[in-house]
Amino acid sequence: MAVEKPMEPSDILETPEESLAPDLTVVVEDPEAVEVEMDDGSVVIEFGDTPEMDENVSHDSNLAEYIEDDELEEIASELIEHFASDRESRGEWASAYIKGMDLLGMKVEERTEPWNGASGVYHPMMTEAVVKFQAQAMGELLPAAGPVRSKIVGKMTTEKFEQAQRVETELNYLITEKMPDYRDEMEQMLFKLPMAGSAFKKIYFDPITERPVSQFVPAEDLVVSYGASNLRTAPRFTHVMKKTPEEVLKLQVNGFYRDIELPAATRDVTDIEEKYNELEGSEPTFSDDPRHTILEMHVDLDLPEPFDDVDGVALPYVVTVDKSS
C-alpha cells in the first residue's frame, strides 16, 4: 500500500493572474434610499420610496402612488396650462360679472364727472330682485319638512310605498340634522345664482367629518373647457379650491392626498375675488389667508403604462394639483 501526497488545488487548476475579473465597485447614489439588514445572514436592499405596482389596484386608489415623479410632473404641467387657457377663454364673462356687481347698489362711489360730488349711488333694484329670488327659491327647495320627496315608478304596492316613505324620512333626517352646512350652502348658492347666471353644488363624502357634505361651488371657481355644452360631455372641468395648510395635512394623514412636502402657499386672487373684497370693504393680506390653491380637475387622460387603454383612448380621471407647485 502506498500513501501519496494529496494534490493541492493549485495542482488541479491554475488561473493566470491577468484572467481574474477586476474588483466590482458599488456606488450608492442615495444612501438613505438603501437599507441593508444582515442579522440572520441575509441581505435586504430597498431602492427609493415608490411602491411597487399592485396587480389588484382598487378603483378608488390614488394612482399617483404608482406613477413615476417625472411623469407626474409632466401631467401636472400640461393640465395647469390647460386650466390657464380655460380660465382665459371666459375673460369676457368675468368682466361682465364684475361690472354687474357695481350695479347692485352696495357701494357709494365718489365721482368727479360730470361734476365734483355727483351722485355715485345705484338704485338697489337688482339687489332687491336677487333677495326676492333667494327667499322664494329657499321656500320651494328647502321646505320645513325637508327637501326630499319620493316618487314610485311603476305599479303602486304597499311594499313600495312603505319603502319610499322610509327612504324619504331617512334622507330628510340626514340633510336637516346630520348635514348642518346644507342650508347655509344652499342660501349662498341661491343668492349668487341670479347674479352669475350659473351655480353648482358638489356633494361628496368627506373623509375628515365622515359624512356627506353639500358644498356650494360659485361659477368663478368652476372652470370649464372652452366650447363644452355641459359638464357630462366636457373634456375637462376644474374645481378651484382654497385649502389651508392644516386642511391639506389632515387629508394627507387620512391618505386622501399623497404624503409629500408641499411648497409654501402663494397668493392667488382673481379679479372677481378682488371685487368681492371691494364690495365688502375688506382688504385681506396674505398673512390673513395663507391658503393653497388646489385644482381638482375632472379630465380625460391617457396615462402611462400600466394604466393606459389598449386602444389609446383617454379615460376619465380626477387629478388634484397644487397650483403653486
C-alpha positions in Angstrom: 0.0 0.0 0.0 1.3 3.3 -0.9 0.3 6.7 0.6 0.7 9.6 -1.8 0.7 13.3 -1.0 -2.7 14.8 -1.6 -3.0 17.2 -4.5 -3.3 20.9 -3.8 -6.0 22.9 -5.6 -3.3 24.7 -7.5 -2.1 21.4 -8.9 -5.5 20.8 -10.4 -6.3 24.2 -11.9 -4.1 27.2 -12.3 -5.6 30.5 -13.3 -3.4 33.2 -14.6 -3.4 36.4 -12.6 -4.4 38.5 -15.5 -7.5 36.5 -16.3 -9.2 37.4 -13.0 -12.1 39.8 -13.2 -11.5 43.3 -11.8 -12.9 44.1 -8.4 -16.5 45.2 -8.5 -17.1 48.7 -7.3 -20.6 49.5 -5.8 -21.6 53.2 -5.7 -24.6 54.2 -3.7 -26.2 57.3 -5.2 -28.7 57.8 -2.4 -27.6 56.2 0.9 -30.9 57.0 2.6 -32.8 55.0 -0.1 -30.8 51.8 0.6 -31.4 49.6 3.6 -29.2 46.6 4.4 -30.1 44.1 7.1 -27.7 41.2 7.8 -28.9 39.9 11.3 -29.5 36.4 10.0 -27.0 36.5 7.2 -29.5 37.7 4.6 -29.4 41.0 2.8 -32.4 43.2 2.1 -32.0 46.2 -0.1 -34.7 48.7 -0.8 -34.4 51.3 -3.5 -36.5 54.5 -3.4 -39.8 55.1 -1.8 -42.1 54.4 -4.8 -44.3 51.4 -4.0 -44.4 48.6 -6.5 -47.3 48.2 -8.8 -50.0 46.0 -7.3 -51.9 43.9 -9.7 -55.1 44.4 -7.7 -55.2 48.2 -7.5 -58.7 49.2 -6.4 -60.9 51.6 -8.3 -60.5 54.3 -5.7 -56.8 54.0 -5.3 -54.5 57.0 -5.6 -52.7 56.2 -8.8 -50.1 58.9 -8.1 -48.6 56.5 -5.7 -47.8 54.2 -8.6 -46.6 56.7 -11.3 -43.0 58.0 -11.5 -42.4 61.5 -10.3 -41.2 62.8 -13.7 -44.3 61.5 -15.4 -46.5 63.2 -12.7 -44.7 66.5 -13.3 -45.3 66.3 -17.0 -49.0 65.5 -16.5 -49.4 68.4 -13.9 -47.6 70.9 -16.1 -49.8 70.1 -19.1 -53.0 70.2 -17.0 -52.1 73.6 -15.5 -51.5 75.0 -19.0 -55.0 73.8 -20.0 -56.5 75.3 -16.9 -54.9 78.7 -17.6 -56.3 78.5 -21.2 -59.8 77.6 -20.0 -59.8 80.5 -17.5 -58.6 82.9 -20.1 -61.3 81.8 -22.6 -64.0 83.1 -20.3 -62.5 86.5 -19.7 -65.4 88.4 -21.2 -67.9 86.7 -18.9 -65.7 87.6 -15.9 -65.5 91.2 -17.0 -69.3 91.4 -17.4 -69.9 89.8 -14.0 -67.6 92.3 -12.3 -69.4 95.2 -14.0 -72.7 93.8 -13.0 -71.7 93.7 -9.3 -71.2 97.5 -9.5 -74.9 97.9 -10.2 -76.1 96.2 -7.0 -76.1 99.4 -5.1 -73.9 98.1 -2.3 -71.2 100.8 -2.6 -71.2 104.6 -2.9 -68.7 105.9 -5.4 -67.1 109.3 -5.2 -67.4 110.9 -8.7 -65.8 113.9 -10.4 -67.9 113.6 -13.6 -70.0 115.1 -14.8 -69.1 117.4 -11.9 -67.4 117.1 -8.5 -69.6 115.5 -5.9 -72.1 114.0 -8.4 -74.2 111.2 -7.1 -72.5 107.8 -7.2 -75.4 105.7 -5.8 -77.0 103.0 -7.8 -80.6 102.1 -7.1 -80.7 98.7 -5.2 -83.3 97.3 -7.6 -81.1 94.4 -8.7 -80.3 93.6 -5.1 -84.0 93.5 -4.2 -84.7 91.2 -7.1 -81.8 88.9 -6.0 -83.1 88.7 -2.4 -86.6 88.0 -3.5 -85.5 85.2 -5.8 -83.4 83.7 -3.0 -86.3 83.8 -0.5 -88.8 82.3 -2.9 -86.4 79.6 -4.1 -85.5 78.6 -0.5 -89.2 78.1 0.4 -89.6 75.8 -2.6 -86.3 73.9 -2.5 -86.0 73.6 1.3 -89.4 73.4 3.0 -89.8 72.7 6.7 -90.5 69.0 6.2 -87.2 68.6 4.2 -86.2 68.8 0.6 -86.6 65.1 -0.3 -89.7 63.7 -2.0 -90.1 60.1 -3.1 -91.6 59.0 -6.4 -92.7 55.5 -7.1 -92.1 54.3 -10.7 -94.4 51.5 -11.9 -97.3 49.8 -10.2 -98.0 51.0 -6.7 -97.8 48.4 -4.0 -97.8 48.5 -0.2 -94.3 47.4 0.0 -93.1 50.0 -2.5 -95.0 52.8 -0.7 -93.6 51.9 2.7 -90.0 51.6 1.3 -90.4 55.0 -0.4 -91.5 56.6 2.9 -88.6 55.1 4.8 -86.1 56.4 2.2 -87.7 59.8 2.2 -87.7 60.0 6.0 -84.1 58.9 6.3 -82.8 61.3 3.6 -84.6 64.3 5.1 -83.2 63.4 8.5 -79.7 63.2 7.0 -79.9 66.6 5.3 -81.7 68.5 8.0 -80.0 67.0 11.1 -76.7 65.4 10.1 -75.6 68.0 7.4 -75.8 71.4 9.2 -73.9 73.0 6.3 -76.6 72.1 3.7 -78.9 75.0 4.4 -76.1 77.6 4.6 -74.6 76.4 1.3 -78.0 76.5 -0.3 -78.6 80.1 0.7 -75.3 81.2 -0.7 -75.9 79.4 -3.9 -79.4 80.9 -4.4 -78.1 84.4 -3.7 -75.3 84.2 -6.3 -77.2 82.2 -8.9 -79.2 85.2 -10.3 -76.1 87.4 -10.4 -73.7 85.0 -12.1 -76.2 83.0 -14.2 -74.7 79.7 -13.1 -74.1 77.9 -9.8 -73.1 74.4 -8.8 -73.5 72.0 -5.9 -70.8 69.5 -5.1 -71.9 66.6 -2.9 -69.3 64.1 -1.7 -68.3 62.0 1.2 -65.8 63.9 3.4 -63.2 61.6 4.9 -62.5 64.0 7.7 -66.0 64.5 9.1 -67.0 61.0 7.9 -70.3 62.2 6.4 -71.8 63.5 3.2 -71.1 67.2 2.5 -73.0 69.5 0.2 -70.8 72.3 -0.9 -71.7 75.4 -3.0 -69.3 76.0 -5.8 -69.6 79.5 -7.3 -69.3 79.9 -11.0 -65.9 81.6 -10.8 -64.5 78.6 -9.0 -65.6 76.1 -11.7 -63.6 76.5 -14.8 -64.9 74.5 -17.8 -63.0 73.9 -21.0 -64.0 76.2 -23.9 -66.8 75.0 -26.1 -68.3 72.5 -23.7 -72.1 72.4 -23.7 -72.4 70.6 -20.4 -70.3 69.0 -17.7 -71.2 65.5 -18.7 -69.6 65.7 -22.1 -66.9 68.3 -21.3 -63.3 67.0 -21.9 -62.3 68.6 -18.6 -63.5 71.0 -15.9 -61.7 72.2 -12.9 -62.9 73.0 -9.3 -60.6 75.7 -7.9 -60.4 75.0 -4.1 -58.7 77.1 -1.4 -57.4 75.0 1.5 -55.3 75.9 4.5 -52.1 74.0 5.2 -53.8 72.3 8.1 -56.7 71.1 5.9 -54.2 69.7 3.4 -52.2 68.0 6.2 -55.4 66.3 7.5 -56.2 64.9 4.1 -52.6 63.7 3.7 -52.7 62.0 7.1 -56.0 60.4 6.1 -54.5 59.1 2.9 -56.7 61.1 0.6 -53.7 63.0 -0.8 -50.1 61.9 -1.2 -47.9 62.3 1.8 -45.4 64.7 0.2 -44.0 68.1 1.3 -45.7 70.9 -0.4 -44.1 74.3 -1.1 -45.3 77.4 0.7 -48.7 78.6 -0.4 -48.7 81.6 -2.8 -51.4 84.2 -3.0 -53.7 83.6 -6.0 -56.6 86.2 -6.2 -58.7 86.7 -9.2 -60.4 89.9 -10.4 -63.7 88.6 -9.2 -62.4 87.9 -5.7 -60.9 91.4 -5.5 -64.3 92.8 -6.5 -65.9 90.8 -3.7 -63.4 92.3 -1.2 -64.1 95.8 -2.5 -67.8 95.5 -2.1 -67.3 94.1 1.4 -64.9 96.9 2.3 -62.1 94.5 3.3 -58.5 94.2 2.1 -57.2 90.8 3.4 -53.4 90.4 3.4 -51.6 87.2 2.6 -50.9 86.6 6.3 -54.6 86.5 6.8 -55.2 84.0 4.1 -52.2 81.6 3.6 -54.2 79.0 1.7 -53.1 76.7 -1.1 -54.8 76.9 -4.4 -55.8 73.3 -5.2 -57.0 72.4 -8.7 -59.3 69.4 -8.8 -59.5 68.6 -12.5 -62.0 66.1 -13.9 -60.3 65.3 -17.2 -59.9 62.6 -19.8 -56.3 61.3 -19.8 -54.2 58.6 -21.5 -52.0 57.7 -18.5 -48.7 55.8 -18.9 -48.4 52.1 -18.5 -49.9 50.0 -16.9 -52.9 52.4 -16.6 -53.2 53.2 -20.3 -56.0 51.9 -22.5 -55.1 49.2 -25.0 -56.8 51.2 -27.8 -55.1 54.5 -26.7 -58.5 56.0 -25.6 -58.3 58.7 -22.9 -60.2 57.6 -19.8 -61.9 59.8 -17.2 -59.8 60.6 -14.1 -59.8 63.1 -11.2 -56.4 64.8 -10.9 -55.6 67.1 -8.0 -52.7 69.5 -8.4 -51.3 72.2 -6.1 -51.2 75.2 -8.4 -48.2 76.8 -6.6 -46.1 73.6 -7.0 
